[in-house]
Amino acid sequence: SFSDDVSLLVVLIDTNPFFWSTSSSSLNFHQFVSHVLVFLDLIVRLSQLNQIVVIATGHNTCDYIYDSSLDTDQVTGEGELPALYSFVLQRLEEFVNKDEKLGAKQEGLSEKRASSLLSGSLSMALCYIQRVFRSGPLHPQPRILCLQGSPDGSEQYVSIMNAIFSAQRSMVPIDCCYVGSHNSAFLQQASYITGGVYVKPQHLEGLYQYLATVFAVDLHSRSFLQLPRPAGVDFRASCFCHKTTIDMGYVCSVCLSIFCKHHDKCSTCGSVFGKAQLDAASDRKRKASES
Amino acid sequence: MNNSEKKRMNGEAEEENEEDVEDEGRDAWERTYTDERSWEALEEDESGLLQPIDNKAIYHSQYRRRLQSLSAASAASRIQKGLIRFLCVVVDLSKAAGEMDFKPSRMAVIAKHVEAFIREFFDQNPLSQIGLVIIKDGVAQSLTELGGSPEAHIKALMVKLGCSGDSSLQNALELVHDTLHKIPSYGHREVLILYSALSTCDPGDIMETIQKCKKAKLRCSVIGLSAEMFVCKHLCQETGGSYMVALDEGHFKELLLEHAPPPPALAEFAIANLIKMGFPQRAAEGSIAICSCHREAKVGEGYICPRCKARVCELPTECRFCGLTLVSSPHLARSYHHLFPIEPFTEVSARQLELSRVASKTCFGCRESLLTPGTNKAGPCAACTKCKQYFCLDCDIYIHESLHNCPGCESRRITPAAASVTMS
């Protein structure tokens, strides 16, 4: 039976080549993966009942890489590497190739700001966790760990917030170990809202040590540890017109778009402010027929 | 329950008192046979063998039908959802609420589910407000003012649970009309009446009051707990609300929670407006200030109003001193999925799945096998119309009820040209 310190850890690995090729940090993709593999092995060794699922977040697609509950390929390792390592490495390589092929037709993308499809892998992780909840009363405690380096994609804001609220309702913490250059506001909010931990390691060469000390411990035992606390999550909104952060603004009552100045008309939903919608619509028709 | 079973249960109601006395001599396991008729949860299949009722399949098909009707309704009318709602919940605490056909009593069941409803309501509509009204002894009283904090309402309701006297629908409507008359014009005015009585004791002409409410654009809905009444039906028809009668506790809970997501609002009901809102920063760790809600000194926690710099403890709220609505961006983001809903998935028959060229027949979301367990045959599943991925029925329900993202669509990179087409 499951004691309360058994974990189901869903790891989302950022493989976005636009990030890894331009990253100026001291960590390249292969070193990053090797730190992560040792960490996954640690989780498995902490308890026989712990489960791991690995999902890759690419630039053009996302996919499942590894699921410890399917005992495929657990038989023998190749040479000196344990079976887990060689299996994950092979699947990651297949994934990166597939991801690259899917993007072959795109041009004109600014490499610096190319985001990954984090909303996709988060959604898949949450669906998997719901399946575990459905499996019966005895199941490990699930949590999500995002190993992310790519910058936030503003086009994914609504989807990521939907995923965060769904995780909050199911009481699934979203942790993040961010290896990019500037903090990710999306993931900071995710950890704050769901009760997870957000860490941006200062010394990336020691990534494994951060992973092992902060993220290896199960949820129940976290209450006994002094984990990194969020230093000022910025919940201010950005106005839809300039994307600047504002602390006071105007919100359209119909579509909740945020503006920094007073307007007569909402640019998102077209509502005319101060007039009943039916009057506004008939005004438009009258003007159109007059012109 | 079909009619014959209902009649049988009603006939036994009088005998239950005698049975209660006898029950004390019985063991607990014997009592479960008198209360739960577990043999009714079986049915015969084609060959005459007994099988438990396949609740899962029934649940899935009910869910699909509901989703289809919802999407058909929203496609028909001009969909704009009323996101900023001012809802008055009217609880009938007349003598009829003490009836015990809902166990332990109608009042207790109502209170329990109203608490869950209030939490769910604020979860889905963080910018909205609720006010509670009770009807007792023929008079309607306002239990709580319109406000956005769930705890205040729940606490007030739990304290005042006693039923007596007659019920008066007209007095309740007059009270909510006066309450909702004062709210700003961009808000949607709604009333939800939980009615247990079978009559109403009114001081005047209720039809006039109903017309008054209709003119004030109040959308009144009623959930009845006893039987259908003409006056409730008339009220809901005139004001554009929904009238349902609960069959049992589970059904009541379902009907109540249906009012949590914003109803498709007819555009002419509210005037669009730009509402000035503040997005406060979190107060610095360790700073001490007196918060404006509790009038106590607090260390570190809380937010600072950007206009008057007062300290507030939680969001969303209205600053007590300058009246500015204070929210954080996640509160607005909670409502975005109403504005960008995902389309329902299409049902895929087992045959279609077998014929498809998908290599591994697993659900794209949770990677569970789509084949019926124990066999090699494909089971029923669903597919997204946009990304064409297959999902199991449980993921379909989860995606549409809680997640509001299609994993398949989110795992695809759409080029800017294609994106502009889909957004319009």
Interface residues (C-beta under 8 A of the other chain):
Chain A: H59 N60 T61 C62 D63 Y64 D67 L102 G103 Q106 L117 S119 G120 S121 S123 M124 L126 C127 Y128 Q130 R131 R134 E155 Q156 Y157 V158 S159 M161 N162 A163 I164 F165 S166 R169 S170 Q189 I193 G232 V233 D234 F235 R236 A237 S238 I246 D247 M248 G249 Y250 V251 C252 S253 V254 C255 L256 I258 F259 H262 H263 C266 C269 S271 V272 F273 G274 K275 A276 Q277 L278 A280 A281
Chain B: Q80 L83 I84 D123 L127 Y186 G187 A267 E268 A270 I271 A272 N273 L274 I275 K276 M277 G278 F279 P280 Q281 R282 P306 R307 L324 S328 S329 P330 L332 A333 R334 S335 Y336 H337 L339 F340 C363 F364 G365 C366 R367 E368 D394 C395 Y398 I399 S402 L403 H404 N405 C406 P407 E410 S411 R412 R413 T415 A419
